[in-house]
Amino acid sequence: MSTEHADPTIPVHPLESDAWRSDYALSEDSQSELCSLLGGLRQALVQHDARIARIQATLAELLDERKSYVLRIDKVKSAVAPHKKLPPEILFKIFTDCSPPPLYIPPKHVRNVRHNITSNLEFPMTVCSRWRQVALSSRDMWDDLDVSYPVYTPTPVWTEKTKHITSLAQIVMLRGTRSVTIRIYGTRRILLPEEVEPIRNLVIPFAQQLTHITLGCSMPYLYDFLASSSPLFPALQSLTFRGEEDPTAPYNPDDEFELTMFKHCPNLRTLRINVFYLNFLSSLSQSDLQLPWNQLTKVNLQGTWIDLATAHLIFSQCTSLKSCSFSLLYLNEESLNVAVPLPTIDQPHLQHLTIWSTSGDPDVAGRFLESLVLPFLRSYKTADAHVDDSLPALTSLITRSRCSLRKLTVSAASIPAAILGPLFELLPALEALVTPKTLIPIPMLERMAQGSLLPKLTNVTCTIPCSPRSLEAFMDAVERTGAESSEVARLQVATARYPPADRNYRAPRWPQVNQRFKELAEKLEGEGRTIDAPKIWDIHSPGSFPRMPPLVYNTLKTRLLPRLQALYRHAVVPREAPEKISFGDLDILVTGPRAPGLSLDYRVVQNMIGAQSVRHDVKIRTTNFAVPIAHGEWEALNLGKEEHEARQAAGGRDIFYQVDVNACSDEAEHERIAFFHGYGDLGVIMSVTVRNLDPTLVLGEKGLRLSINPLPHFVLSHSMDDVATFMGWSMDAWEAGFRTNREAFKWVASSHFFNPRGFRKHGKGITKIKAHRTMYAEFGQWVVEKAAAAPPWPEHDTVDEIVVEQKRLAFREYVLAYFNKKLEFDEVAYKRDERARLKAVFNSSIVRDWAKLDNDWQQLQLVMDTVRERLKGDEGILKLYDESGESGVRHYVLGVQKQMSLLRQ
């Protein structure tokens, strides 16, 4: 028997080493001695067991004491945590950044009353008493309230939820809310019980404190509310109505209403009305509402169509206006000729005027402008479709008022050339010109470049002729190349457009002018200025690229593919969708030059395939080429009628093939993209099928990966063959091809994971598929048919969210094991967690506070590097943290800092 662990208090008997053997015969004396030894050993064992029990009891006491120390340390750490030092104003800034105003009830994006309507109040009210006190004492937290009521349903649940919303809103408003927005969804005429009537219950009790009121609901609500008795609104500054006509309301629009709610608003300055209801505005202009029209400084009636007489009456009553917006409506000839001429209105304070009118109306805007004198007008905006009628009235207004217009916006129509020149001559102080549909001729652009026309202009949006010369003139105007005076302003933002017709894209000087434009854009960007104009590709109209019949597509592919195969090692066209009847473009995948060292610039490809224009961006690897379609080219394929229709759709201009060349980085990527984009939408269908297994699984051009925050790009496999094998898809069948879409669908459904009954096209992890993907839409319908015929699959048909999530987690573990990525994933996740733990206890902010180094970043970096060096890296720091806690790390850091200070001394 081995004696290396024998008790040293009991001497080892000489017989112990040999007597245990079976062939050793003991004498009576030896047996007696060993029996005596056995008794002593048993007694020693009992003593040791008692000692161990005492030590274990002591250890348990020490562990309990240690636990209490850990709890006390956590409490003390919380007591001295950095956020405890934050003053109330910083805490309030954090609160408002995390939950910026307005305060939404129910929370924003949670408009279903079945959700918890108080969830957005939990922060910061439920963290601690100090935070709650700071939040309650900060008026701005509660100053802006947005309340939304659900669509009416005649049920007790709706009534209870509505009361709850009103009660909660009233509690918030008791904190001093000054701005309230009330929205009532639905347009049904509802006679709500008084106790749940939202507008009255939220506005009337708080009339003394409200400064801004916005009401969004149907017209019956507005009338019911406005007809109520009027309290005093001493602080009200802004009033907004947003509503719409209610066709189900049981009242006559011609009925007279006594609208007296806002009779007492001595400080009201802003009125916005957008209700899409003519008679409502007619009523508002009468004295029965008794609004303080003469003290309003801003009136916005956009979207509320009013006739000329009503607009003139309101405008005449608002003698203090600084900003005004109208939407003028032509009712009939009688409404246009209310008075000839209209009485003159002098608005000495108005600076901003916006007039909208419906298309097809006569010159309502012009008639309105004829009656005005606006000496301080600075901005005029119109969406009038008849600017050729109204702009002469504007010119007359500018001359009559002697105003200095700074901004002109004409968005709905083009200013005629006959008006444009005289108008610009009247605007020497104009700073912003927004006329996207107005063509500015080259002579005017040249005068702008010299500074003799619109010398103060800094912002312009316009249309210019589509030619190299006009683009050069536009760039000269931006740079003010001919301006001699230093008082001529530099353009900060310049945007040019080309007209839809007469596009001269064949001019030989386009490449040189486009190069200058590119260099100018880069220069201006460095100066904080911008210039924008359509690229040469963008000037092709949509009809310039007709869809190709299959015969044309195959002929084009046969013609161009060999040319690129002569340049590249690999050049293929992804397999087309089985039942596609027309093609919008020809996609070609290429990889690497065929000749070593050959530089394949996009210009080489352009010349090789005979493209007329190119769209090339160095940031992406797909280059778009426009290859001209020769006259009669389709006719040679017995498709002359189709070619004629295509040229007619392009307005008689040239038509082109769109050829997209995608340059792959290597052969592996080439094969992946060819597989994923083969057979039309099949790649999208495969991707959605994989997402159905687990929303974190992503199949794309780069293979299969896991997308788990914060590990969005954990690659499982770059090999499409491996992915197909995992899914149970036969690559032999894929290579053999599919004659119909349904054959491709059956191939996808051959996966042993495919379950038609549980297949989802929407939901978590599945992005919205564009409408033009008809093959994918057909697949969705096919899956519905298969699901209807499929037998129940209880194991996979469950809708219990917990069970579904458990299955997904188990499947994720299976996927990791299948691709032999489990250890790698765990290691990456572990390193991520370790980095997070280290950052939480050892970062520059924490160490700076410990060492009190303030902004001495150099010394701070030296201290942190020294700590890392002495503890042998981040692992040593975490080991120290695990053994001694945050206080141990802090003590070590301060010790290193002290030693370094002594060394410097």
Buried (B, 14 or more C-beta within 10 A) or exposed (E): EEEEEEEEEEEEBEBBEEBEEEEEEEEEEBEEBBEEBEEBEEEEEEEEEEEEEEEEEEEEEEEEEEEEEEEEEEEEEEEEEEEEEBEBEEBBEBBBEEBEBBBBBBBEEBBEBEEEBBEBBEBBBEEEEBBEEBBEEBEEBBBBBBBBBBEBEEEEEBBEBBBBBBEBBBEBBEBEBBBBBBBBEBBEBEEBEEEBBBBBBBBBEBBEBBBBBBBBBBBBBBBBBBEBEBBEBBBBBBBBBBBBBBEEBEEEEEEEBEBBBBBBBEEBBBBBBBBBBBBBBBBBBBEEBBBBBEBBBBBBBBBBBBBBBBBBBBBBBBBBBBBBBBBBBBBEEEBBEBEEEBEEBEBEBBBBBBBBBBEEBEBBBBBBBBBBBBBEBBBBBBBBBBBBBBBBBBBBBBEBBEBBBBBBBBBBBBBBEEBBEEBBEEBEEBBBBBBBBBBBBBEBBBBBBBBBBBBBBBBBBBBBBBBBBBBBBBBBBBBBBBBEEEEBBEBBBBBBBBBEEEBBBEBEEBEEBBEBBEEBBEEBEEEEBBBEBBBBBEBBBEBBBBEBBEEBBBBBBEBBBEBBBEBBEBBBBBBBBBBBEEBBBBBBBBBBBBEEEEEBEBEEBBEBBBBBBBBBEEEEEEBBBBBBBEEEBBEEBEBEEBBEEBBEBBEEBBBBBBBBBBBBEEEBBBBBBBBBBBBBBBBBBBBBBBBBBBBBBBBBBBBBBBBBEEBEEBEBBBBBEBBBBBBEBEEEBBEEEBEEBBBBBBBBBEBEBBBBBBBEBEEEBBEEBEEEBBBBBBBEEBBEEBEEEBEEEEEEEEEEEEEEEEBBEEBBEEBBEBBEBBEBBEEEBEEEEEEEBBEEBBEBEBBBEBBEBEEEEEBBEBBBEBBBEEBEEBEBBBEBBEEEBBEEBBBBBBEBBEEBEEEEE
